Amino acid sequence: MIHAGLLRTFDRVTSSKDRRPIYEWGAENVTLFPPLTRTGPLDVSGSRHFLTVFDWLQDDAIREVNVMAPVRSGKTLIGDSWLPWTVMNDPGPFRIVMQDDQVAHEQVEARTMKTLKAVPGIDLILPTSRHKDREMEIIFPSGHNLYIGGPSLGKLQSKGFRYVWVSEPWLPSIKKHFAEIKGRLGDFLKMQTSKLFCESQGGEDGDPWDLQSRSGEWNEWMVECQNCRVFIAAEFMGYRPDGSRWGIVWDKHKDARGRWDIAKCLPTVRFECRECGHPHIDSPRLKDNWNRTGRYDVIGEHHRSKKTAHWSFVIDFPWVEAVDLWLQARNAWRHSRDITQTVAFWQKRVAVCRNARSAQEAGSNFKREVYEIDADCKTPGEIWRSMEIDRQSEDVFWVRVTTFSAEGECRRLHFGKCFSFVECEAVREKFKTPSNRTFIDSGYRPKGDNGVYAACIRYGWLAVKGVGGVYSFTHVIKNRNGIGKRVQRSYAPLSHGDSETVLGNCKLVRFSASAMSDKVKGLIDGGKMIEPMVTEGDPLDAEYKRQMAGDVQVPRRNRFGQVEMVWETVDDNNHAWDLAKIACLGATLGRILPDHVEESRETEAT
């Protein structure tokens, strides 16, 4: 004879679904246990940014829900509450994909079984769990199964699921199987009844998790300025069009070696409004107000069936603690060029996808000004103007026009693409740049009728070529008495490149790529690399910033076992950085910028 309580429970499970929002249903039915920080009955009143995510999971028209959020910010709490709701109200084959089988086993024992057993109704129909290679399978009376395990390819290919919950898809063990994981939705996706839920911190630029999170509609959690009442993104680091910082800011205190004095910086931490600059001080009251009034705003295009929610540590983590981690990471970069801590901060605390290049790009900014261009097309204090060209495949040319002042300030007048030598020459004429101050990289296709050397002869330009692994070149300088001395400079003596055409040879200057990268970095760090004011979100300026972060310094051991800082290209899309190096070479040749290699390595010739 079947127990009457079991019959009532089965009837409850198989009856029509409870139409209340998941978080309202969960408040009565879901109990959370340690190791979750928030234990007891489900209560999201202090985390209103969860509500929209729950609504998406309940919406039959939404196929994919992504949450990109900081570590320890309650992401898995959403999944722990959604799972029992599906069992009671809309059952179907359910798969939870964890980092590996060991982690999955720990999830089962510490959380999943405890949560399911505490739900009225599920407690009476929950069968004894079955473990196979540490993968758990539960078969409910409805016939639907729940599987919890690692991302094993064999297991993923064996069954199809209506619900798939992927925890931390940024991890290597999961992202390499991500396509197969999504493929397990199979027939349910065709019937438009599937649901994919992914929750994670940030990963790396361009990895499957980055692409997944940006494949649909991006929703950013916005907070209300307590002064001007404008809603702004709760960002860690933002920049206004004039280059000034907003978001989490602090007073600048550095020691003699250029490292952050963390003890002096931390008491000044605050959040400044993007619009009015009002400083917000971290406090429970402020965060309660932000939680009460906060909302999601769509950034970019809307998408009906794919949604991503994002928030950073700014809304749920002590700012002083976060800035402490950030400044430690930046000091590590300053001391040993260790970028790993900076990358980890962006991924784990700000919850965005970053690699070495994009972490550097996001952590740096240029000084910006509105240039006053006079009738002669000159910038303030201009004493030098040059044009730089970097030729790429398929006749694509990246072009920059640069000016320098007597104080060594570098200003960019132009940055963009051309598609022929003729177009490059037109840019040179537009900006009134002297032909002999037009420098073109000869590293790609230098010879032939359509080569760089031929164009230099035709237009009067100067060919240049960066050399890696060399920091200085020897020059022999003779005085009036014919006595020579050897001088080390960052560029080689003038030579010539053979065009292999009837036009003959062109002038060629080879230079140390590392020395010029040092010079570019020195201008940026010293606030002398000045960029034009742009409108917020300008795509060309965003491309320029990406390209300027293509080269970074990393520690490497030399043949003597000593650690040296060397420049390394982390993104081949680094044309803006190469153009900036060429601009510094031109200013060095013109004696506008000092050649520090020459100053420190001058020796008498024997």
TORSESE-95200 format. One record per residue (C-alpha): residue number from 1; residue in one letter; x, y, z. Coordinates in steps of 0.1 Angstrom, whole numbers, plus 5000, padded with zeros to 4 digits. Example, Ala and Ser with C-alpha at 12.3 -4.5 7.8 and 13.67 -1.06 7.14 Angstrom:
BEGIN
<pt 1,A,<5123,4955,5078>>
<pt 2,S,<5137,4989,5071>>
END
This chain:
BEGIN
<pt 1,M,<5000,5000,5000>>
<pt 2,I,<5013,5034,4990>>
<pt 3,H,<5018,5058,5018>>
<pt 4,A,<4992,5086,5017>>
<pt 5,G,<5018,5113,5023>>
<pt 6,L,<5038,5100,4993>>
<pt 7,L,<5007,5102,4971>>
<pt 8,R,<5000,5138,4981>>
<pt 9,T,<5036,5147,4974>>
<pt 10,F,<5036,5130,4940>>
<pt 11,D,<5004,5148,4932>>
<pt 12,R,<5020,5181,4942>>
<pt 13,V,<5050,5175,4920>>
<pt 14,T,<5029,5165,4889>>
<pt 15,S,<5003,5192,4893>>
<pt 16,S,<5004,5226,4874>>
<pt 17,K,<5034,5247,4881>>
<pt 18,D,<5035,5274,4908>>
<pt 19,R,<5033,5307,4889>>
<pt 20,R,<5049,5328,4916>>
<pt 21,P,<5084,5342,4910>>
<pt 22,I,<5111,5317,4919>>
<pt 23,Y,<5124,5340,4947>>
<pt 24,E,<5089,5341,4963>>
<pt 25,W,<5084,5304,4959>>
<pt 26,G,<5119,5299,4973>>
<pt 27,A,<5112,5320,5004>>
<pt 28,E,<5087,5294,5015>>
<pt 29,N,<5104,5262,5002>>
<pt 30,V,<5142,5266,4999>>
<pt 31,T,<5166,5265,5028>>
<pt 32,L,<5202,5273,5023>>
<pt 33,F,<5230,5257,5043>>
<pt 34,P,<5267,5263,5050>>
<pt 35,P,<5292,5267,5033>>
<pt 36,L,<5270,5294,5018>>
<pt 37,T,<5274,5326,5036>>
<pt 38,R,<5237,5333,5035>>
<pt 39,T,<5219,5305,5053>>
<pt 40,G,<5183,5298,5062>>
<pt 41,P,<5152,5305,5040>>
<pt 42,L,<5160,5321,5007>>
<pt 43,D,<5160,5358,5011>>
<pt 44,V,<5171,5381,4982>>
<pt 45,S,<5159,5414,4997>>
<pt 46,G,<5195,5424,5002>>
<pt 47,S,<5205,5413,4967>>
<pt 48,R,<5179,5428,4944>>
<pt 49,H,<5203,5423,4914>>
<pt 50,F,<5193,5385,4917>>
<pt 51,L,<5156,5392,4910>>
<pt 52,T,<5160,5398,4873>>
<pt 53,V,<5182,5367,4869>>
<pt 54,F,<5155,5345,4886>>
<pt 55,D,<5129,5361,4863>>
<pt 56,W,<5150,5352,4832>>
<pt 57,L,<5153,5316,4845>>
<pt 58,Q,<5116,5314,4848>>
<pt 59,D,<5108,5330,4814>>
<pt 60,D,<5100,5303,4788>>
<pt 61,A,<5112,5326,4759>>
<pt 62,I,<5147,5329,4773>>
<pt 63,R,<5171,5301,4763>>
<pt 64,E,<5204,5312,4778>>
<pt 65,V,<5211,5331,4811>>
<pt 66,N,<5246,5342,4820>>
<pt 67,V,<5258,5357,4852>>
<pt 68,M,<5293,5373,4853>>
<pt 69,A,<5300,5384,4888>>
<pt 70,P,<5329,5385,4914>>
<pt 71,V,<5339,5355,4934>>
<pt 72,R,<5319,5349,4966>>
<pt 73,S,<5290,5371,4954>>
<pt 74,G,<5262,5346,4955>>
<pt 75,K,<5262,5333,4920>>
<pt 76,T,<5258,5297,4929>>
<pt 77,L,<5230,5306,4953>>
<pt 78,I,<5209,5314,4923>>
<pt 79,G,<5215,5279,4908>>
<pt 80,D,<5209,5262,4942>>
<pt 81,S,<5174,5278,4944>>
<pt 82,W,<5165,5274,4907>>
<pt 83,L,<5172,5236,4907>>
<pt 84,P,<5145,5226,4933>>
<pt 85,W,<5120,5250,4917>>
<pt 86,T,<5124,5231,4884>>
<pt 87,V,<5119,5198,4902>>
<pt 88,M,<5086,5209,4918>>
<pt 89,N,<5072,5232,4890>>
<pt 90,D,<5087,5223,4856>>
<pt 91,P,<5107,5191,4858>>
<pt 92,G,<5130,5179,4831>>
<pt 93,P,<5164,5162,4827>>
<pt 94,F,<5189,5184,4845>>
<pt 95,R,<5227,5185,4842>>
<pt 96,I,<5251,5204,4865>>
<pt 97,V,<5286,5207,4851>>
<pt 98,M,<5314,5214,4877>>
<pt 99,Q,<5351,5218,4874>>
<pt 100,D,<5358,5181,4878>>
<pt 101,D,<5342,5151,4894>>
<pt 102,Q,<5359,5157,4927>>
<pt 103,V,<5344,5192,4930>>
<pt 104,A,<5311,5178,4918>>
<pt 105,H,<5312,5152,4946>>
<pt 106,E,<5319,5179,4972>>
<pt 107,Q,<5290,5200,4958>>
<pt 108,V,<5266,5171,4961>>
<pt 109,E,<5276,5163,4997>>
<pt 110,A,<5279,5198,5010>>
<pt 111,R,<5251,5216,4993>>
<pt 112,T,<5229,5199,4967>>
<pt 113,M,<5215,5170,4988>>
<pt 114,K,<5210,5192,5018>>
<pt 115,T,<5191,5218,4998>>
<pt 116,L,<5169,5192,4980>>
<pt 117,K,<5161,5173,5012>>
<pt 118,A,<5149,5205,5029>>
<pt 119,V,<5123,5213,5002>>
<pt 120,P,<5088,5202,5013>>
<pt 121,G,<5077,5176,4987>>
<pt 122,I,<5111,5168,4974>>
<pt 123,D,<5122,5154,5007>>
<pt 124,L,<5097,5125,5003>>
<pt 125,I,<5104,5116,4967>>
<pt 126,L,<5142,5120,4967>>
<pt 127,P,<5157,5086,4959>>
<pt 128,T,<5190,5075,4974>>
<pt 129,S,<5218,5091,4953>>
<pt 130,R,<5239,5068,4931>>
<pt 131,H,<5276,5076,4925>>
<pt 132,K,<5295,5064,4895>>
<pt 133,D,<5330,5077,4891>>
<pt 134,R,<5320,5104,4915>>
<pt 135,E,<5292,5115,4892>>
<pt 136,M,<5258,5117,4909>>
<pt 137,E,<5226,5106,4893>>
<pt 138,I,<5191,5110,4908>>
<pt 139,I,<5160,5096,4891>>
<pt 140,F,<5128,5113,4903>>
<pt 141,P,<5093,5096,4901>>
<pt 142,S,<5085,5117,4871>>
<pt 143,G,<5113,5098,4853>>
<pt 144,H,<5135,5128,4849>>
<pt 145,N,<5171,5126,4859>>
<pt 146,L,<5195,5149,4877>>
<pt 147,Y,<5232,5145,4869>>
<pt 148,I,<5261,5163,4887>>
<pt 149,G,<5296,5158,4875>>
<pt 150,G,<5327,5171,4858>>
<pt 151,P,<5330,5181,4821>>
<pt 152,S,<5340,5146,4809>>
<pt 153,L,<5335,5145,4771>>
<pt 154,G,<5323,5109,4772>>
<pt 155,K,<5296,5116,4798>>
<pt 156,L,<5285,5148,4780>>
<pt 157,Q,<5279,5129,4748>>
<pt 158,S,<5258,5102,4763>>
<pt 159,K,<5226,5120,4772>>
<pt 160,G,<5205,5151,4764>>
<pt 161,F,<5192,5176,4789>>
<pt 162,R,<5165,5202,4791>>
<pt 163,Y,<5184,5222,4818>>
<pt 164,V,<5222,5227,4819>>
<pt 165,W,<5238,5246,4847>>
<pt 166,V,<5275,5254,4841>>
<pt 167,S,<5295,5265,4871>>
<pt 168,E,<5327,5286,4864>>
<pt 169,P,<5330,5281,4826>>
<pt 170,W,<5362,5303,4827>>
<pt 171,L,<5381,5273,4840>>
<pt 172,P,<5403,5254,4814>>
<pt 173,S,<5387,5220,4822>>
<pt 174,I,<5353,5234,4812>>
<pt 175,K,<5359,5259,4785>>
<pt 176,K,<5377,5233,4762>>
<pt 177,H,<5344,5213,4763>>
<pt 178,F,<5320,5242,4763>>
<pt 179,A,<5307,5235,4728>>
<pt 180,E,<5299,5199,4737>>
<pt 181,I,<5282,5211,4769>>
<pt 182,K,<5259,5234,4750>>
<pt 183,G,<5253,5206,4725>>
<pt 184,R,<5237,5184,4752>>
<pt 185,L,<5206,5207,4751>>
<pt 186,G,<5199,5191,4717>>
<pt 187,D,<5163,5182,4711>>
<pt 188,F,<5151,5204,4739>>
<pt 189,L,<5166,5234,4721>>
<pt 190,K,<5148,5224,4689>>
<pt 191,M,<5115,5223,4709>>
<pt 192,Q,<5124,5257,4725>>
<pt 193,T,<5121,5243,4760>>
<pt 194,S,<5158,5243,4769>>
<pt 195,K,<5176,5265,4794>>
<pt 196,L,<5213,5271,4798>>
<pt 197,F,<5225,5288,4829>>
<pt 198,C,<5262,5298,4833>>
<pt 199,E,<5276,5316,4863>>
<pt 200,S,<5312,5326,4867>>
<pt 201,Q,<5339,5352,4874>>
<pt 202,G,<5357,5367,4844>>
<pt 203,G,<5380,5346,4821>>
<pt 204,E,<5403,5356,4793>>
<pt 205,D,<5396,5378,4763>>
<pt 206,G,<5381,5357,4734>>
<pt 207,D,<5377,5325,4754>>
<pt 208,P,<5344,5305,4752>>
<pt 209,W,<5331,5321,4783>>
<pt 210,D,<5338,5356,4770>>
<pt 211,L,<5321,5349,4737>>
<pt 212,Q,<5291,5332,4755>>
<pt 213,S,<5286,5361,4779>>
<pt 214,R,<5286,5386,4750>>
<pt 215,S,<5266,5366,4726>>
<pt 216,G,<5233,5381,4737>>
<pt 217,E,<5221,5411,4757>>
<pt 218,W,<5245,5426,4782>>
<pt 219,N,<5228,5440,4814>>
<pt 220,E,<5249,5462,4837>>
<pt 221,W,<5238,5469,4873>>
<pt 222,M,<5234,5506,4877>>
<pt 223,V,<5234,5526,4910>>
<pt 224,E,<5220,5560,4918>>
<pt 225,C,<5243,5589,4926>>
<pt 226,Q,<5232,5603,4960>>
<pt 227,N,<5238,5638,4948>>
<pt 228,C,<5226,5643,4912>>
<pt 229,R,<5204,5612,4911>>
<pt 230,V,<5217,5600,4878>>
<pt 231,F,<5221,5562,4873>>
<pt 232,I,<5256,5552,4866>>
<pt 233,A,<5274,5518,4862>>
<pt 234,A,<5289,5505,4895>>
<pt 235,E,<5323,5504,4878>>
<pt 236,F,<5357,5500,4894>>
<pt 237,M,<5375,5522,4869>>
<pt 238,G,<5359,5545,4843>>
<pt 239,Y,<5373,5574,4823>>
<pt 240,R,<5355,5606,4812>>
<pt 241,P,<5361,5620,4777>>
<pt 242,D,<5387,5644,4791>>
<pt 243,G,<5407,5614,4805>>
<pt 244,S,<5398,5620,4842>>
<pt 245,R,<5389,5590,4864>>
<pt 246,W,<5355,5582,4879>>
<pt 247,G,<5344,5551,4898>>
<pt 248,I,<5366,5539,4927>>
<pt 249,V,<5393,5566,4932>>
<pt 250,W,<5419,5575,4958>>
<pt 251,D,<5445,5602,4964>>
<pt 252,K,<5478,5595,4948>>
<pt 253,H,<5506,5587,4972>>
<pt 254,K,<5538,5571,4959>>
<pt 255,D,<5572,5565,4973>>
<pt 256,A,<5606,5575,4958>>
<pt 257,R,<5606,5543,4937>>
<pt 258,G,<5572,5551,4921>>
<pt 259,R,<5553,5524,4941>>
<pt 260,W,<5520,5531,4957>>
<pt 261,D,<5521,5540,4994>>
<pt 262,I,<5491,5518,5002>>
<pt 263,A,<5488,5529,5039>>
<pt 264,K,<5483,5566,5028>>
<pt 265,C,<5460,5557,4998>>
<pt 266,L,<5435,5535,5015>>
<pt 267,P,<5420,5562,5039>>
<pt 268,T,<5411,5583,5008>>
<pt 269,V,<5391,5556,4989>>
<pt 270,R,<5358,5567,4975>>
<pt 271,F,<5334,5563,4946>>
<pt 272,E,<5331,5594,4924>>
<pt 273,C,<5300,5599,4902>>
<pt 274,R,<5308,5600,4864>>
<pt 275,E,<5284,5630,4859>>
<pt 276,C,<5289,5653,4889>>
<pt 277,G,<5320,5640,4906>>
<pt 278,H,<5302,5636,4939>>
<pt 279,P,<5323,5614,4963>>
<pt 280,H,<5305,5584,4979>>
<pt 281,I,<5319,5569,5010>>
<pt 282,D,<5316,5531,5015>>
<pt 283,S,<5290,5523,5042>>
<pt 284,P,<5261,5499,5049>>
<pt 285,R,<5237,5527,5044>>
<pt 286,L,<5250,5536,5010>>
<pt 287,K,<5249,5501,4998>>
<pt 288,D,<5214,5496,5012>>
<pt 289,N,<5203,5526,4992>>
<pt 290,W,<5220,5513,4960>>
<pt 291,N,<5204,5479,4965>>
<pt 292,R,<5170,5495,4970>>
<pt 293,T,<5171,5518,4940>>
<pt 294,G,<5195,5499,4917>>
<pt 295,R,<5185,5486,4883>>
<pt 296,Y,<5198,5469,4852>>
<pt 297,D,<5204,5489,4820>>
<pt 298,V,<5210,5472,4787>>
<pt 299,I,<5244,5480,4772>>
<pt 300,G,<5243,5476,4734>>
<pt 301,E,<5218,5456,4715>>
<pt 302,H,<5187,5439,4730>>
<pt 303,H,<5182,5401,4726>>
<pt 304,R,<5151,5383,4735>>
<pt 305,S,<5164,5348,4742>>
<pt 306,K,<5200,5354,4755>>
<pt 307,K,<5207,5375,4786>>
<pt 308,T,<5238,5383,4806>>
<pt 309,A,<5238,5400,4840>>
<pt 310,H,<5270,5417,4853>>
<pt 311,W,<5280,5434,4885>>
<pt 312,S,<5314,5441,4901>>
<pt 313,F,<5327,5441,4937>>
<pt 314,V,<5316,5478,4940>>
<pt 315,I,<5281,5468,4952>>
<pt 316,D,<5289,5440,4976>>
<pt 317,F,<5326,5440,4988>>
<pt 318,P,<5345,5465,5010>>
<pt 319,W,<5362,5490,4987>>
<pt 320,V,<5392,5495,5009>>
<pt 321,E,<5399,5457,5008>>
<pt 322,A,<5396,5457,4970>>
<pt 323,V,<5418,5487,4965>>
<pt 324,D,<5444,5472,4988>>
<pt 325,L,<5445,5442,4964>>
<pt 326,W,<5446,5464,4934>>
<pt 327,L,<5475,5485,4947>>
<pt 328,Q,<5495,5454,4957>>
<pt 329,A,<5490,5441,4922>>
<pt 330,R,<5502,5473,4906>>
<pt 331,N,<5532,5474,4929>>
<pt 332,A,<5540,5439,4918>>
<pt 333,W,<5539,5451,4882>>
<pt 334,R,<5561,5481,4891>>
<pt 335,H,<5586,5460,4909>>
<pt 336,S,<5589,5429,4887>>
<pt 337,R,<5564,5434,4858>>
<pt 338,D,<5543,5406,4872>>
<pt 339,I,<5510,5411,4854>>
<pt 340,T,<5493,5380,4869>>
<pt 341,Q,<5480,5397,4900>>
<pt 342,T,<5465,5425,4879>>
<pt 343,V,<5448,5401,4855>>
<pt 344,A,<5434,5381,4885>>
<pt 345,F,<5420,5413,4900>>
<pt 346,W,<5401,5422,4869>>
<pt 347,Q,<5388,5386,4865>>
<pt 348,K,<5379,5379,4901>>
<pt 349,R,<5369,5412,4916>>
<pt 350,V,<5357,5433,4886>>
<pt 351,A,<5344,5402,4869>>
<pt 352,V,<5354,5410,4834>>
<pt 353,C,<5374,5390,4809>>
<pt 354,R,<5411,5401,4807>>
<pt 355,N,<5445,5389,4795>>
<pt 356,A,<5479,5405,4799>>
<pt 357,R,<5472,5429,4771>>
<pt 358,S,<5437,5440,4780>>
<pt 359,A,<5446,5442,4817>>
<pt 360,Q,<5473,5467,4809>>
<pt 361,E,<5450,5486,4785>>
<pt 362,A,<5423,5489,4812>>
<pt 363,G,<5447,5499,4839>>
<pt 364,S,<5463,5528,4821>>
<pt 365,N,<5450,5560,4806>>
<pt 366,F,<5464,5589,4786>>
<pt 367,K,<5464,5625,4794>>
<pt 368,R,<5438,5643,4772>>
<pt 369,E,<5434,5678,4760>>
<pt 370,V,<5414,5699,4736>>
<pt 371,Y,<5441,5710,4711>>
<pt 372,E,<5441,5747,4700>>
<pt 373,I,<5451,5744,4664>>
<pt 374,D,<5463,5778,4649>>
<pt 375,A,<5460,5790,4613>>
<pt 376,D,<5492,5772,4604>>
<pt 377,C,<5478,5739,4618>>
<pt 378,K,<5502,5739,4648>>
<pt 379,T,<5496,5727,4683>>
<pt 380,P,<5507,5746,4714>>
<pt 381,G,<5545,5750,4716>>
<pt 382,E,<5550,5728,4685>>
<pt 383,I,<5586,5726,4673>>
<pt 384,W,<5585,5692,4655>>
<pt 385,R,<5560,5674,4634>>
<pt 386,S,<5563,5639,4619>>
<pt 387,M,<5542,5613,4603>>
<pt 388,E,<5545,5575,4609>>
<pt 389,I,<5533,5547,4587>>
<pt 390,D,<5531,5510,4595>>
<pt 391,R,<5524,5488,4564>>
<pt 392,Q,<5504,5456,4568>>
<pt 393,S,<5491,5429,4545>>
<pt 394,E,<5466,5435,4518>>
<pt 395,D,<5478,5471,4514>>
<pt 396,V,<5465,5483,4548>>
<pt 397,F,<5485,5512,4563>>
<pt 398,W,<5481,5524,4598>>
<pt 399,V,<5490,5561,4599>>
<pt 400,R,<5498,5585,4628>>
<pt 401,V,<5507,5623,4627>>
<pt 402,T,<5526,5635,4658>>
<pt 403,T,<5538,5668,4671>>
<pt 404,F,<5563,5675,4699>>
<pt 405,S,<5568,5707,4720>>
<pt 406,A,<5600,5721,4733>>
<pt 407,E,<5591,5705,4767>>
<pt 408,G,<5590,5671,4752>>
<pt 409,E,<5552,5668,4751>>
<pt 410,C,<5539,5645,4724>>
<pt 411,R,<5505,5651,4709>>
<pt 412,R,<5487,5629,4684>>
<pt 413,L,<5470,5648,4656>>
<pt 414,H,<5458,5619,4636>>
<pt 415,F,<5454,5581,4637>>
<pt 416,G,<5437,5559,4612>>
<pt 417,K,<5439,5536,4582>>
<pt 418,C,<5449,5542,4546>>
<pt 419,F,<5448,5517,4517>>
<pt 420,S,<5476,5528,4494>>
<pt 421,F,<5508,5549,4494>>
<pt 422,V,<5489,5576,4475>>
<pt 423,E,<5464,5579,4504>>
<pt 424,C,<5493,5581,4529>>
<pt 425,E,<5508,5609,4509>>
<pt 426,A,<5475,5627,4509>>
<pt 427,V,<5474,5625,4547>>
<pt 428,R,<5509,5639,4549>>
<pt 429,E,<5499,5669,4526>>
<pt 430,K,<5467,5675,4547>>
<pt 431,F,<5487,5678,4579>>
<pt 432,K,<5516,5697,4563>>
<pt 433,T,<5542,5672,4574>>
<pt 434,P,<5576,5675,4558>>
<pt 435,S,<5585,5646,4536>>
<pt 436,N,<5618,5640,4553>>
<pt 437,R,<5599,5637,4586>>
<pt 438,T,<5577,5610,4573>>
<pt 439,F,<5588,5576,4586>>
<pt 440,I,<5576,5542,4574>>
<pt 441,D,<5583,5508,4588>>
<pt 442,S,<5600,5487,4562>>
<pt 443,G,<5595,5453,4580>>
<pt 444,Y,<5568,5442,4555>>
<pt 445,R,<5573,5441,4518>>
<pt 446,P,<5602,5465,4515>>
<pt 447,K,<5613,5457,4480>>
<pt 448,G,<5598,5458,4445>>
<pt 449,D,<5579,5483,4425>>
<pt 450,N,<5552,5485,4451>>
<pt 451,G,<5576,5481,4480>>
<pt 452,V,<5583,5504,4509>>
<pt 453,Y,<5618,5514,4496>>
<pt 454,A,<5604,5525,4462>>
<pt 455,A,<5577,5546,4479>>
<pt 456,C,<5604,5563,4501>>
<pt 457,I,<5623,5572,4470>>
<pt 458,R,<5592,5584,4452>>
<pt 459,Y,<5578,5606,4480>>
<pt 460,G,<5610,5615,4499>>
<pt 461,W,<5601,5595,4530>>
<pt 462,L,<5626,5577,4554>>
<pt 463,A,<5625,5539,4558>>
<pt 464,V,<5629,5526,4594>>
<pt 465,K,<5631,5492,4609>>
<pt 466,G,<5629,5481,4645>>
<pt 467,V,<5655,5455,4657>>
<pt 468,G,<5648,5432,4686>>
<pt 469,G,<5673,5419,4710>>
<pt 470,V,<5696,5449,4706>>
<pt 471,Y,<5695,5480,4729>>
<pt 472,S,<5722,5502,4713>>
<pt 473,F,<5743,5506,4682>>
<pt 474,T,<5778,5519,4680>>
<pt 475,H,<5786,5552,4662>>
<pt 476,V,<5821,5565,4657>>
<pt 477,I,<5821,5603,4660>>
<pt 478,K,<5852,5623,4649>>
<pt 479,N,<5861,5658,4662>>
<pt 480,R,<5878,5686,4643>>
<pt 481,N,<5911,5670,4648>>
<pt 482,G,<5900,5637,4633>>
<pt 483,I,<5900,5619,4667>>
<pt 484,G,<5871,5595,4670>>
<pt 485,K,<5851,5582,4699>>
<pt 486,R,<5826,5555,4700>>
<pt 487,V,<5791,5565,4711>>
<pt 488,Q,<5762,5541,4718>>
<pt 489,R,<5729,5553,4705>>
<pt 490,S,<5694,5538,4703>>
<pt 491,Y,<5695,5538,4665>>
<pt 492,A,<5721,5526,4639>>
<pt 493,P,<5741,5548,4616>>
<pt 494,L,<5723,5557,4584>>
<pt 495,S,<5723,5529,4558>>
<pt 496,H,<5704,5523,4526>>
<pt 497,G,<5678,5498,4514>>
<pt 498,D,<5679,5484,4479>>
<pt 499,S,<5645,5488,4462>>
<pt 500,E,<5656,5463,4435>>
<pt 501,T,<5641,5487,4409>>
<pt 502,V,<5655,5514,4386>>
<pt 503,L,<5647,5539,4414>>
<pt 504,G,<5678,5527,4433>>
<pt 505,N,<5684,5528,4471>>
<pt 506,C,<5666,5547,4498>>
<pt 507,K,<5677,5559,4532>>
<pt 508,L,<5672,5534,4560>>
<pt 509,V,<5675,5538,4598>>
<pt 510,R,<5675,5507,4620>>
<pt 511,F,<5666,5513,4657>>
<pt 512,S,<5663,5494,4690>>
<pt 513,A,<5627,5484,4694>>
<pt 514,S,<5632,5480,4732>>
<pt 515,A,<5648,5514,4736>>
<pt 516,M,<5620,5531,4718>>
<pt 517,S,<5594,5511,4738>>
<pt 518,D,<5611,5524,4769>>
<pt 519,K,<5608,5559,4756>>
<pt 520,V,<5571,5556,4748>>
<pt 521,K,<5564,5542,4782>>
<pt 522,G,<5584,5571,4798>>
<pt 523,L,<5562,5596,4780>>
<pt 524,I,<5530,5579,4791>>
<pt 525,D,<5541,5575,4827>>
<pt 526,G,<5553,5611,4828>>
<pt 527,G,<5520,5625,4815>>
<pt 528,K,<5537,5638,4783>>
<pt 529,M,<5519,5615,4758>>
<pt 530,I,<5489,5637,4753>>
<pt 531,E,<5458,5624,4734>>
<pt 532,P,<5430,5644,4718>>
<pt 533,M,<5396,5647,4735>>
<pt 534,V,<5371,5623,4721>>
<pt 535,T,<5335,5615,4725>>
<pt 536,E,<5327,5586,4749>>
<pt 537,G,<5326,5553,4731>>
<pt 538,D,<5345,5565,4700>>
<pt 539,P,<5353,5532,4682>>
<pt 540,L,<5386,5544,4666>>
<pt 541,D,<5399,5556,4700>>
<pt 542,A,<5389,5523,4715>>
<pt 543,E,<5409,5506,4688>>
<pt 544,Y,<5438,5529,4694>>
<pt 545,K,<5438,5520,4731>>
<pt 546,R,<5437,5483,4723>>
<pt 547,Q,<5467,5486,4700>>
<pt 548,M,<5487,5507,4725>>
<pt 549,A,<5484,5477,4749>>
<pt 550,G,<5498,5452,4725>>
<pt 551,D,<5533,5453,4740>>
<pt 552,V,<5541,5447,4777>>
<pt 553,Q,<5572,5443,4798>>
<pt 554,V,<5577,5409,4813>>
<pt 555,P,<5605,5394,4835>>
<pt 556,R,<5629,5370,4818>>
<pt 557,R,<5662,5354,4829>>
<pt 558,N,<5692,5362,4808>>
<pt 559,R,<5720,5338,4801>>
<pt 560,F,<5737,5348,4833>>
<pt 561,G,<5706,5338,4853>>
<pt 562,Q,<5697,5373,4861>>
<pt 563,V,<5661,5386,4858>>
<pt 564,E,<5657,5413,4832>>
<pt 565,M,<5626,5431,4820>>
<pt 566,V,<5620,5426,4783>>
<pt 567,W,<5593,5439,4760>>
<pt 568,E,<5570,5412,4747>>
<pt 569,T,<5543,5414,4721>>
<pt 570,V,<5511,5399,4736>>
<pt 571,D,<5489,5410,4707>>
<pt 572,D,<5499,5413,4670>>
<pt 573,N,<5474,5441,4667>>
<pt 574,N,<5499,5465,4682>>
<pt 575,H,<5503,5489,4653>>
<pt 576,A,<5496,5520,4674>>
<pt 577,W,<5524,5511,4697>>
<pt 578,D,<5547,5506,4668>>
<pt 579,L,<5538,5540,4654>>
<pt 580,A,<5544,5556,4688>>
<pt 581,K,<5579,5540,4688>>
<pt 582,I,<5586,5554,4653>>
<pt 583,A,<5574,5588,4665>>
<pt 584,C,<5599,5587,4693>>
<pt 585,L,<5626,5576,4669>>
<pt 586,G,<5619,5606,4647>>
<pt 587,A,<5620,5630,4677>>
<pt 588,T,<5652,5614,4688>>
<pt 589,L,<5668,5618,4654>>
<pt 590,G,<5656,5655,4654>>
<pt 591,R,<5672,5660,4688>>
<pt 592,I,<5638,5669,4703>>
<pt 593,L,<5640,5640,4727>>
<pt 594,P,<5672,5630,4744>>
<pt 595,D,<5688,5597,4735>>
<pt 596,H,<5693,5582,4770>>
<pt 597,V,<5713,5554,4755>>
<pt 598,E,<5738,5579,4741>>
<pt 599,E,<5740,5598,4774>>
<pt 600,S,<5748,5568,4795>>
<pt 601,R,<5771,5547,4772>>
<pt 602,E,<5795,5572,4756>>
<pt 603,T,<5831,5558,4756>>
<pt 604,E,<5864,5569,4740>>
<pt 605,A,<5874,5551,4708>>
<pt 606,T,<5907,5532,4708>>
END
